[in-house]
Amino acid sequence: MGGEGSMMHAIKSLKSNRALLKRKERGTLSGSYGNLELKEFPKATSEQLLEIKKRIKKE
C-alpha cells in the first residue's frame, strides 16, 4: 500500500519536535557552554535609534 513511508516520516518528525520542546523547557545551557557568562548589552535610547535610522537611510 502507498503512503507508509510518508506516515513514518510524519511520526518521526513529531517525535523529534516533542524532544526539542522538552529540551527547550530546561532552559539552561549544558556541556561546554555550562559555565559561560552571558553578556548584558546596554539599551539604546530613542535618540540613538533615530540617529542609526538616519545614518542607514543616508547610506
N, CA, C and O atoms as a Tripos MOL2 file, in Angstrom:
@<TRIPOS>MOLECULE
protein
  236   235    59     0     0
PROTEIN
NO_CHARGES

@<TRIPOS>ATOM
      1 N           0.8240   -1.1730    0.0000 N.3       1 MET1
      2 CA          0.0000    0.0000    0.0000 C.3       1 MET1
      3 C           0.8770    1.2490    0.0000 C.2       1 MET1
      4 O           1.9630    1.2450    0.5790 O.2       1 MET1
      5 N           0.4160    2.3010   -0.6380 N.am      2 GLY2
      6 CA          1.1970    3.5220   -0.6970 C.3       2 GLY2
      7 C           0.9920    4.3960    0.5290 C.2       2 GLY2
      8 O          -0.0500    4.3330    1.1830 O.2       2 GLY2
      9 N           1.9680    5.1930    0.8280 N.am      3 GLY3
     10 CA          1.8200    6.1520    1.9090 C.3       3 GLY3
     11 C           2.4810    5.7800    3.2150 C.2       3 GLY3
     12 O           2.5760    6.6200    4.1090 O.2       3 GLY3
     13 N           2.9480    4.5310    3.3600 N.am      4 GLU4
     14 CA          3.5560    4.1370    4.6340 C.3       4 GLU4
     15 C           4.8090    4.9530    4.9300 C.2       4 GLU4
     16 O           5.0550    5.3380    6.0730 O.2       4 GLU4
     17 N           5.5890    5.2100    3.9030 N.am      5 GLY5
     18 CA          6.8290    5.9640    4.0980 C.3       5 GLY5
     19 C           6.5670    7.3830    4.5650 C.2       5 GLY5
     20 O           7.2660    7.8990    5.4370 O.2       5 GLY5
     21 N           5.5490    8.0130    3.9780 N.am      6 SER6
     22 CA          5.2700    9.3960    4.3660 C.3       6 SER6
     23 C           4.7070    9.4560    5.7860 C.2       6 SER6
     24 O           5.0070   10.3950    6.5230 O.2       6 SER6
     25 N           3.9000    8.4750    6.1810 N.am      7 MET7
     26 CA          3.3750    8.4510    7.5470 C.3       7 MET7
     27 C           4.4970    8.2020    8.5560 C.2       7 MET7
     28 O           4.5090    8.7890    9.6380 O.2       7 MET7
     29 N           5.4340    7.3310    8.1930 N.am      8 MET8
     30 CA          6.5560    7.0590    9.0850 C.3       8 MET8
     31 C           7.3860    8.3270    9.2820 C.2       8 MET8
     32 O           7.8470    8.6200   10.3850 O.2       8 MET8
     33 N           7.5670    9.0720    8.1900 N.am      9 HIS9
     34 CA          8.3210   10.3200    8.3010 C.3       9 HIS9
     35 C           7.5860   11.3190    9.1970 C.2       9 HIS9
     36 O           8.2190   12.0160    9.9900 O.2       9 HIS9
     37 N           6.2630   11.3940    9.0790 N.am     10 ALA10
     38 CA          5.4820   12.3070    9.9150 C.3      10 ALA10
     39 C           5.6120   11.9290   11.3890 C.2      10 ALA10
     40 O           5.7530   12.8060   12.2410 O.2      10 ALA10
     41 N           5.5650   10.6400   11.6940 N.am     11 ILE11
     42 CA          5.6910   10.1820   13.0700 C.3      11 ILE11
     43 C           7.0610   10.5350   13.6310 C.2      11 ILE11
     44 O           7.1700   11.0130   14.7600 O.2      11 ILE11
     45 N           8.1130   10.2980   12.8360 N.am     12 LYS12
     46 CA          9.4690   10.6210   13.2820 C.3      12 LYS12
     47 C           9.6260   12.1250   13.5080 C.2      12 LYS12
     48 O          10.2690   12.5550   14.4660 O.2      12 LYS12
     49 N           9.0350   12.9140   12.6200 N.am     13 SER13
     50 CA          9.1200   14.3670   12.7350 C.3      13 SER13
     51 C           8.4380   14.8440   14.0130 C.2      13 SER13
     52 O           8.9890   15.6860   14.7230 O.2      13 SER13
     53 N           7.2550   14.3240   14.3180 N.am     14 LEU14
     54 CA          6.5510   14.7060   15.5410 C.3      14 LEU14
     55 C           7.3470   14.3190   16.7860 C.2      14 LEU14
     56 O           7.4050   15.0780   17.7540 O.2      14 LEU14
     57 N           7.9580   13.1360   16.7550 N.am     15 LYS15
     58 CA          8.7640   12.6900   17.8930 C.3      15 LYS15
     59 C           9.9430   13.6290   18.1340 C.2      15 LYS15
     60 O          10.2170   14.0110   19.2720 O.2      15 LYS15
     61 N          10.6340   13.9950   17.0630 N.am     16 SER16
     62 CA         11.8040   14.8550   17.2220 C.3      16 SER16
     63 C          11.3850   16.2570   17.6810 C.2      16 SER16
     64 O          12.1020   16.8820   18.4630 O.2      16 SER16
     65 N          10.2410   16.7590   17.2120 N.am     17 ASN17
     66 CA          9.7600   18.0730   17.6560 C.3      17 ASN17
     67 C           9.4230   18.0560   19.1430 C.2      17 ASN17
     68 O           9.7160   19.0130   19.8590 O.2      17 ASN17
     69 N           8.8040   16.9620   19.6120 N.am     18 ARG18
     70 CA          8.4920   16.8390   21.0290 C.3      18 ARG18
     71 C           9.7660   16.8330   21.8660 C.2      18 ARG18
     72 O           9.8290   17.4470   22.9310 O.2      18 ARG18
     73 N          10.7850   16.1260   21.3640 N.am     19 ALA19
     74 CA         12.0590   16.0650   22.0800 C.3      19 ALA19
     75 C          12.6920   17.4480   22.1640 C.2      19 ALA19
     76 O          13.2670   17.8040   23.1920 O.2      19 ALA19
     77 N          12.5910   18.2350   21.0860 N.am     20 LEU20
     78 CA         13.1480   19.5870   21.0980 C.3      20 LEU20
     79 C          12.4140   20.4750   22.0960 C.2      20 LEU20
     80 O          13.0410   21.2920   22.7700 O.2      20 LEU20
     81 N          11.1070   20.3280   22.2000 N.am     21 LEU21
     82 CA         10.3430   21.1270   23.1580 C.3      21 LEU21
     83 C          10.7490   20.7990   24.5830 C.2      21 LEU21
     84 O          10.9030   21.7030   25.4040 O.2      21 LEU21
     85 N          10.9230   19.5370   24.8860 N.am     22 LYS22
     86 CA         11.3470   19.1290   26.2210 C.3      22 LYS22
     87 C          12.7180   19.6960   26.5320 C.2      22 LYS22
     88 O          12.9880   20.1210   27.6560 O.2      22 LYS22
     89 N          13.5770   19.6990   25.5340 N.am     23 ARG23
     90 CA         14.9270   20.2150   25.7100 C.3      23 ARG23
     91 C          14.8950   21.7150   25.9710 C.2      23 ARG23
     92 O          15.6770   22.2310   26.7700 O.2      23 ARG23
     93 N          13.9830   22.4110   25.2900 N.am     24 LYS24
     94 CA         13.8740   23.8560   25.4340 C.3      24 LYS24
     95 C          13.3280   24.2380   26.8100 C.2      24 LYS24
     96 O          13.6760   25.2920   27.3410 O.2      24 LYS24
     97 N          12.4710   23.3850   27.3930 N.am     25 GLU25
     98 CA         11.8760   23.6800   28.6880 C.3      25 GLU25
     99 C          12.9230   23.7740   29.7890 C.2      25 GLU25
    100 O          12.7700   24.5530   30.7290 O.2      25 GLU25
    101 N          13.9790   22.9890   29.6760 N.am     26 ARG26
    102 CA         15.0260   23.0370   30.6970 C.3      26 ARG26
    103 C          15.6340   24.4210   30.7850 C.2      26 ARG26
    104 O          15.8690   24.9330   31.8790 O.2      26 ARG26
    105 N          15.8910   25.0340   29.6240 N.am     27 GLY27
    106 CA         16.3100   26.4180   29.5810 C.3      27 GLY27
    107 C          17.7340   26.7250   29.9910 C.2      27 GLY27
    108 O          18.1760   27.8600   29.8130 O.2      27 GLY27
    109 N          18.4650   25.7830   30.5220 N.am     28 THR28
    110 CA         19.8340   26.0740   30.9230 C.3      28 THR28
    111 C          20.8110   25.5390   29.8950 C.2      28 THR28
    112 O          20.5210   24.5860   29.1720 O.2      28 THR28
    113 N          21.9480   26.1570   29.8440 N.am     29 LEU29
    114 CA         22.9920   25.6950   28.9470 C.3      29 LEU29
    115 C          23.7150   24.5250   29.5880 C.2      29 LEU29
    116 O          23.8950   24.4800   30.8060 O.2      29 LEU29
    117 N          24.1220   23.5930   28.7690 N.am     30 SER30
    118 CA         24.8220   22.4380   29.3080 C.3      30 SER30
    119 C          26.0720   22.1650   28.4810 C.2      30 SER30
    120 O          26.3230   22.8340   27.4780 O.2      30 SER30
    121 N          26.8330   21.1990   28.9010 N.am     31 GLY31
    122 CA         28.0340   20.8280   28.1630 C.3      31 GLY31
    123 C          29.1110   21.8710   28.2940 C.2      31 GLY31
    124 O          29.3190   22.4270   29.3730 O.2      31 GLY31
    125 N          29.8030   22.1440   27.1940 N.am     32 SER32
    126 CA         30.9110   23.0900   27.2310 C.3      32 SER32
    127 C          30.4300   24.5310   27.4310 C.2      32 SER32
    128 O          31.2380   25.4060   27.7430 O.2      32 SER32
    129 N          29.1260   24.7940   27.2550 N.am     33 TYR33
    130 CA         28.5950   26.1340   27.4410 C.3      33 TYR33
    131 C          27.9990   26.3220   28.8310 C.2      33 TYR33
    132 O          27.4190   27.3720   29.1120 O.2      33 TYR33
    133 N          28.1300   25.3250   29.7070 N.am     34 GLY34
    134 CA         27.5240   25.3800   31.0240 C.3      34 GLY34
    135 C          28.0410   26.4980   31.9030 C.2      34 GLY34
    136 O          27.2680   27.0680   32.6730 O.2      34 GLY34
    137 N          29.3250   26.8360   31.8190 N.am     35 ASN35
    138 CA         29.9180   27.8640   32.6910 C.3      35 ASN35
    139 C          30.0690   29.2080   31.9900 C.2      35 ASN35
    140 O          30.7730   30.0880   32.4860 O.2      35 ASN35
    141 N          29.4260   29.3730   30.8600 N.am     36 LEU36
    142 CA         29.5540   30.5850   30.0630 C.3      36 LEU36
    143 C          28.7360   31.7190   30.6750 C.2      36 LEU36
    144 O          27.5780   31.5220   31.0450 O.2      36 LEU36
    145 N          29.3300   32.8950   30.7820 N.am     37 GLU37
    146 CA         28.6040   34.0610   31.2770 C.3      37 GLU37
    147 C          27.9850   34.7840   30.0930 C.2      37 GLU37
    148 O          28.6640   35.0790   29.1100 O.2      37 GLU37
    149 N          26.6990   35.0670   30.1930 N.am     38 LEU38
    150 CA         26.0150   35.7930   29.1300 C.3      38 LEU38
    151 C          26.2290   37.2810   29.3250 C.2      38 LEU38
    152 O          26.1370   37.7870   30.4430 O.2      38 LEU38
    153 N          26.5120   37.9800   28.2420 N.am     39 LYS39
    154 CA         26.7930   39.4160   28.2920 C.3      39 LYS39
    155 C          25.4990   40.2060   28.4100 C.2      39 LYS39
    156 O          24.4630   39.8170   27.8690 O.2      39 LYS39
    157 N          25.5750   41.3100   29.1190 N.am     40 GLU40
    158 CA         24.4640   42.2540   29.2060 C.3      40 GLU40
    159 C          24.7990   43.4480   28.3270 C.2      40 GLU40
    160 O          25.8130   44.1130   28.5350 O.2      40 GLU40
    161 N          23.9520   43.7170   27.3480 N.am     41 PHE41
    162 CA         24.1910   44.8250   26.4380 C.3      41 PHE41
    163 C          23.3510   46.0210   26.8660 C.2      41 PHE41
    164 O          22.2250   45.8490   27.3350 O.2      41 PHE41
    165 N          23.8880   47.2420   26.7110 N.am     42 PRO42
    166 CA         23.1210   48.4330   27.0960 C.3      42 PRO42
    167 C          21.9390   48.6360   26.1470 C.2      42 PRO42
    168 O          21.9970   48.2720   24.9720 O.2      42 PRO42
    169 N          20.8720   49.2220   26.6780 N.am     43 LYS43
    170 CA         19.6920   49.5200   25.8680 C.3      43 LYS43
    171 C          19.9160   50.8180   25.1130 C.2      43 LYS43
    172 O          20.4810   51.7690   25.6520 O.2      43 LYS43
    173 N          19.4730   50.8550   23.8650 N.am     44 ALA44
    174 CA         19.6100   52.0640   23.0550 C.3      44 ALA44
    175 C          18.4690   53.0210   23.3710 C.2      44 ALA44
    176 O          17.3250   52.6050   23.5570 O.2      44 ALA44
    177 N          18.7960   54.3070   23.4290 N.am     45 THR45
    178 CA         17.7640   55.3160   23.6610 C.3      45 THR45
    179 C          17.0590   55.6180   22.3450 C.2      45 THR45
    180 O          17.5330   55.2400   21.2740 O.2      45 THR45
    181 N          15.9390   56.2920   22.4340 N.am     46 SER46
    182 CA         15.1870   56.6110   21.2150 C.3      46 SER46
    183 C          15.9810   57.5530   20.3110 C.2      46 SER46
    184 O          15.8730   57.4760   19.0870 O.2      46 SER46
    185 N          16.7790   58.4450   20.9120 N.am     47 GLU47
    186 CA         17.6070   59.3480   20.1030 C.3      47 GLU47
    187 C          18.6690   58.5730   19.3280 C.2      47 GLU47
    188 O          18.9280   58.8520   18.1570 O.2      47 GLU47
    189 N          19.2730   57.6020   19.9930 N.am     48 GLN48
    190 CA         20.2870   56.7800   19.3210 C.3      48 GLN48
    191 C          19.6650   55.9840   18.1870 C.2      48 GLN48
    192 O          20.2700   55.8340   17.1250 O.2      48 GLN48
    193 N          18.4690   55.4770   18.4040 N.am     49 LEU49
    194 CA         17.7970   54.7200   17.3540 C.3      49 LEU49
    195 C          17.4750   55.5950   16.1490 C.2      49 LEU49
    196 O          17.5980   55.1550   15.0060 O.2      49 LEU49
    197 N          17.0580   56.8440   16.4090 N.am     50 LEU50
    198 CA         16.7920   57.7670   15.3050 C.3      50 LEU50
    199 C          18.0620   58.0850   14.5250 C.2      50 LEU50
    200 O          18.0370   58.1580   13.2970 O.2      50 LEU50
    201 N          19.1780   58.2750   15.2410 N.am     51 GLU51
    202 CA         20.4560   58.5280   14.5680 C.3      51 GLU51
    203 C          20.8480   57.3610   13.6770 C.2      51 GLU51
    204 O          21.2790   57.5610   12.5410 O.2      51 GLU51
    205 N          20.7010   56.1580   14.1800 N.am     52 ILE52
    206 CA         21.0380   54.9670   13.4020 C.3      52 ILE52
    207 C          20.1480   54.8650   12.1640 C.2      52 ILE52
    208 O          20.6120   54.5470   11.0690 O.2      52 ILE52
    209 N          18.8650   55.1410   12.3660 N.am     53 LYS53
    210 CA         17.9100   55.0740   11.2620 C.3      53 LYS53
    211 C          18.2820   56.0550   10.1590 C.2      53 LYS53
    212 O          18.2580   55.7120    8.9770 O.2      53 LYS53
    213 N          18.6360   57.3070   10.5640 N.am     54 LYS54
    214 CA         19.0190   58.3240    9.5750 C.3      54 LYS54
    215 C          20.2970   57.9310    8.8430 C.2      54 LYS54
    216 O          20.4150   58.1080    7.6300 O.2      54 LYS54
    217 N          21.2520   57.3950    9.6000 N.am     55 ARG55
    218 CA         22.5340   57.0010    9.0080 C.3      55 ARG55
    219 C          22.3400   55.8740    7.9890 C.2      55 ARG55
    220 O          22.9590   55.8790    6.9250 O.2      55 ARG55
    221 N          21.4880   54.9250    8.3160 N.am     56 ILE56
    222 CA         21.2410   53.8020    7.4050 C.3      56 ILE56
    223 C          20.5370   54.2840    6.1460 C.2      56 ILE56
    224 O          20.8710   53.8430    5.0460 O.2      56 ILE56
    225 N          19.5640   55.1870    6.2910 N.am     57 LYS57
    226 CA         18.8710   55.7280    5.1200 C.3      57 LYS57
    227 C          19.8310   56.5100    4.2330 C.2      57 LYS57
    228 O          19.7340   56.4610    3.0070 O.2      57 LYS57
    229 N          20.7650   57.2360    4.8650 N.am     58 LYS58
    230 CA         21.7210   58.0320    4.1190 C.3      58 LYS58
    231 C          22.6490   57.1310    3.2980 C.2      58 LYS58
    232 O          22.9810   57.4460    2.1550 O.2      58 LYS58
    233 N          23.0590   56.0180    3.8900 N.am     59 GLU59
    234 CA         23.9500   55.0880    3.1830 C.3      59 GLU59
    235 C          23.2180   54.4340    2.0510 C.2      59 GLU59
    236 O          23.7940   53.6160    1.3330 O.2      59 GLU59
@<TRIPOS>BOND
     1     1     2 1
     2     2     3 1
     3     3     4 2
     4     3     5 am
     5     5     6 1
     6     6     7 1
     7     7     8 2
     8     7     9 am
     9     9    10 1
    10    10    11 1
    11    11    12 2
    12    11    13 am
    13    13    14 1
    14    14    15 1
    15    15    16 2
    16    15    17 am
    17    17    18 1
    18    18    19 1
    19    19    20 2
    20    19    21 am
    21    21    22 1
    22    22    23 1
    23    23    24 2
    24    23    25 am
    25    25    26 1
    26    26    27 1
    27    27    28 2
    28    27    29 am
    29    29    30 1
    30    30    31 1
    31    31    32 2
    32    31    33 am
    33    33    34 1
    34    34    35 1
    35    35    36 2
    36    35    37 am
    37    37    38 1
    38    38    39 1
    39    39    40 2
    40    39    41 am
    41    41    42 1
    42    42    43 1
    43    43    44 2
    44    43    45 am
    45    45    46 1
    46    46    47 1
    47    47    48 2
    48    47    49 am
    49    49    50 1
    50    50    51 1
    51    51    52 2
    52    51    53 am
    53    53    54 1
    54    54    55 1
    55    55    56 2
    56    55    57 am
    57    57    58 1
    58    58    59 1
    59    59    60 2
    60    59    61 am
    61    61    62 1
    62    62    63 1
    63    63    64 2
    64    63    65 am
    65    65    66 1
    66    66    67 1
    67    67    68 2
    68    67    69 am
    69    69    70 1
    70    70    71 1
    71    71    72 2
    72    71    73 am
    73    73    74 1
    74    74    75 1
    75    75    76 2
    76    75    77 am
    77    77    78 1
    78    78    79 1
    79    79    80 2
    80    79    81 am
    81    81    82 1
    82    82    83 1
    83    83    84 2
    84    83    85 am
    85    85    86 1
    86    86    87 1
    87    87    88 2
    88    87    89 am
    89    89    90 1
    90    90    91 1
    91    91    92 2
    92    91    93 am
    93    93    94 1
    94    94    95 1
    95    95    96 2
    96    95    97 am
    97    97    98 1
    98    98    99 1
    99    99   100 2
   100    99   101 am
   101   101   102 1
   102   102   103 1
   103   103   104 2
   104   103   105 am
   105   105   106 1
   106   106   107 1
   107   107   108 2
   108   107   109 am
   109   109   110 1
   110   110   111 1
   111   111   112 2
   112   111   113 am
   113   113   114 1
   114   114   115 1
   115   115   116 2
   116   115   117 am
   117   117   118 1
   118   118   119 1
   119   119   120 2
   120   119   121 am
   121   121   122 1
   122   122   123 1
   123   123   124 2
   124   123   125 am
   125   125   126 1
   126   126   127 1
   127   127   128 2
   128   127   129 am
   129   129   130 1
   130   130   131 1
   131   131   132 2
   132   131   133 am
   133   133   134 1
   134   134   135 1
   135   135   136 2
   136   135   137 am
   137   137   138 1
   138   138   139 1
   139   139   140 2
   140   139   141 am
   141   141   142 1
   142   142   143 1
   143   143   144 2
   144   143   145 am
   145   145   146 1
   146   146   147 1
   147   147   148 2
   148   147   149 am
   149   149   150 1
   150   150   151 1
   151   151   152 2
   152   151   153 am
   153   153   154 1
   154   154   155 1
   155   155   156 2
   156   155   157 am
   157   157   158 1
   158   158   159 1
   159   159   160 2
   160   159   161 am
   161   161   162 1
   162   162   163 1
   163   163   164 2
   164   163   165 am
   165   165   166 1
   166   166   167 1
   167   167   168 2
   168   167   169 am
   169   169   170 1
   170   170   171 1
   171   171   172 2
   172   171   173 am
   173   173   174 1
   174   174   175 1
   175   175   176 2
   176   175   177 am
   177   177   178 1
   178   178   179 1
   179   179   180 2
   180   179   181 am
   181   181   182 1
   182   182   183 1
   183   183   184 2
   184   183   185 am
   185   185   186 1
   186   186   187 1
   187   187   188 2
   188   187   189 am
   189   189   190 1
   190   190   191 1
   191   191   192 2
   192   191   193 am
   193   193   194 1
   194   194   195 1
   195   195   196 2
   196   195   197 am
   197   197   198 1
   198   198   199 1
   199   199   200 2
   200   199   201 am
   201   201   202 1
   202   202   203 1
   203   203   204 2
   204   203   205 am
   205   205   206 1
   206   206   207 1
   207   207   208 2
   208   207   209 am
   209   209   210 1
   210   210   211 1
   211   211   212 2
   212   211   213 am
   213   213   214 1
   214   214   215 1
   215   215   216 2
   216   215   217 am
   217   217   218 1
   218   218   219 1
   219   219   220 2
   220   219   221 am
   221   221   222 1
   222   222   223 1
   223   223   224 2
   224   223   225 am
   225   225   226 1
   226   226   227 1
   227   227   228 2
   228   227   229 am
   229   229   230 1
   230   230   231 1
   231   231   232 2
   232   231   233 am
   233   233   234 1
   234   234   235 1
   235   235   236 2
@<TRIPOS>SUBSTRUCTURE
     1 MET1         2 RESIDUE 1 A MET
     2 GLY2         6 RESIDUE 1 A GLY
     3 GLY3        10 RESIDUE 1 A GLY
     4 GLU4        14 RESIDUE 1 A GLU
     5 GLY5        18 RESIDUE 1 A GLY
     6 SER6        22 RESIDUE 1 A SER
     7 MET7        26 RESIDUE 1 A MET
     8 MET8        30 RESIDUE 1 A MET
     9 HIS9        34 RESIDUE 1 A HIS
    10 ALA10       38 RESIDUE 1 A ALA
    11 ILE11       42 RESIDUE 1 A ILE
    12 LYS12       46 RESIDUE 1 A LYS
    13 SER13       50 RESIDUE 1 A SER
    14 LEU14       54 RESIDUE 1 A LEU
    15 LYS15       58 RESIDUE 1 A LYS
    16 SER16       62 RESIDUE 1 A SER
    17 ASN17       66 RESIDUE 1 A ASN
    18 ARG18       70 RESIDUE 1 A ARG
    19 ALA19       74 RESIDUE 1 A ALA
    20 LEU20       78 RESIDUE 1 A LEU
    21 LEU21       82 RESIDUE 1 A LEU
    22 LYS22       86 RESIDUE 1 A LYS
    23 ARG23       90 RESIDUE 1 A ARG
    24 LYS24       94 RESIDUE 1 A LYS
    25 GLU25       98 RESIDUE 1 A GLU
    26 ARG26      102 RESIDUE 1 A ARG
    27 GLY27      106 RESIDUE 1 A GLY
    28 THR28      110 RESIDUE 1 A THR
    29 LEU29      114 RESIDUE 1 A LEU
    30 SER30      118 RESIDUE 1 A SER
    31 GLY31      122 RESIDUE 1 A GLY
    32 SER32      126 RESIDUE 1 A SER
    33 TYR33      130 RESIDUE 1 A TYR
    34 GLY34      134 RESIDUE 1 A GLY
    35 ASN35      138 RESIDUE 1 A ASN
    36 LEU36      142 RESIDUE 1 A LEU
    37 GLU37      146 RESIDUE 1 A GLU
    38 LEU38      150 RESIDUE 1 A LEU
    39 LYS39      154 RESIDUE 1 A LYS
    40 GLU40      158 RESIDUE 1 A GLU
    41 PHE41      162 RESIDUE 1 A PHE
    42 PRO42      166 RESIDUE 1 A PRO
    43 LYS43      170 RESIDUE 1 A LYS
    44 ALA44      174 RESIDUE 1 A ALA
    45 THR45      178 RESIDUE 1 A THR
    46 SER46      182 RESIDUE 1 A SER
    47 GLU47      186 RESIDUE 1 A GLU
    48 GLN48      190 RESIDUE 1 A GLN
    49 LEU49      194 RESIDUE 1 A LEU
    50 LEU50      198 RESIDUE 1 A LEU
    51 GLU51      202 RESIDUE 1 A GLU
    52 ILE52      206 RESIDUE 1 A ILE
    53 LYS53      210 RESIDUE 1 A LYS
    54 LYS54      214 RESIDUE 1 A LYS
    55 ARG55      218 RESIDUE 1 A ARG
    56 ILE56      222 RESIDUE 1 A ILE
    57 LYS57      226 RESIDUE 1 A LYS
    58 LYS58      230 RESIDUE 1 A LYS
    59 GLU59      234 RESIDUE 1 A GLU
